[in-house]
């Protein structure tokens, strides 16, 4: 979803983009072809941001396959960081909200508890 939104923004504004928009695209685009295009059109700006987003170096080389792999790895790392960031809050919610904790349990644990307590549908 985010990928498509950034692509649309790029296509709608690339002809008259200001430096802030180009910086945004360099940091957020997840489409190898568009990053390569942007790198070839704005090499000086790309060089400025390569340290912040290492995969931009691959965009500069034009290696679409390696860039696609690097984007996937970047997305995996971001998801892992998000999970780590939100884990304490989720545990806190589970502690204070038994309904939330109940919903977070795997289905098999939920079914086993029903069997143990005699609740649920007869089998």
Buried (B, 14 or more C-beta within 10 A) or exposed (E): EEBEEBBEBBEEBBEEBEEEBBBBBBEBBBBBEBBBBBBEEBEEBBEBBBEEBEBBBBBBEBBBEBBBBBBEEBEEEEEEEEEEEEEEEEEEEBEEEEEEBEEEEEEEEEBEEEEEEEEEEEE
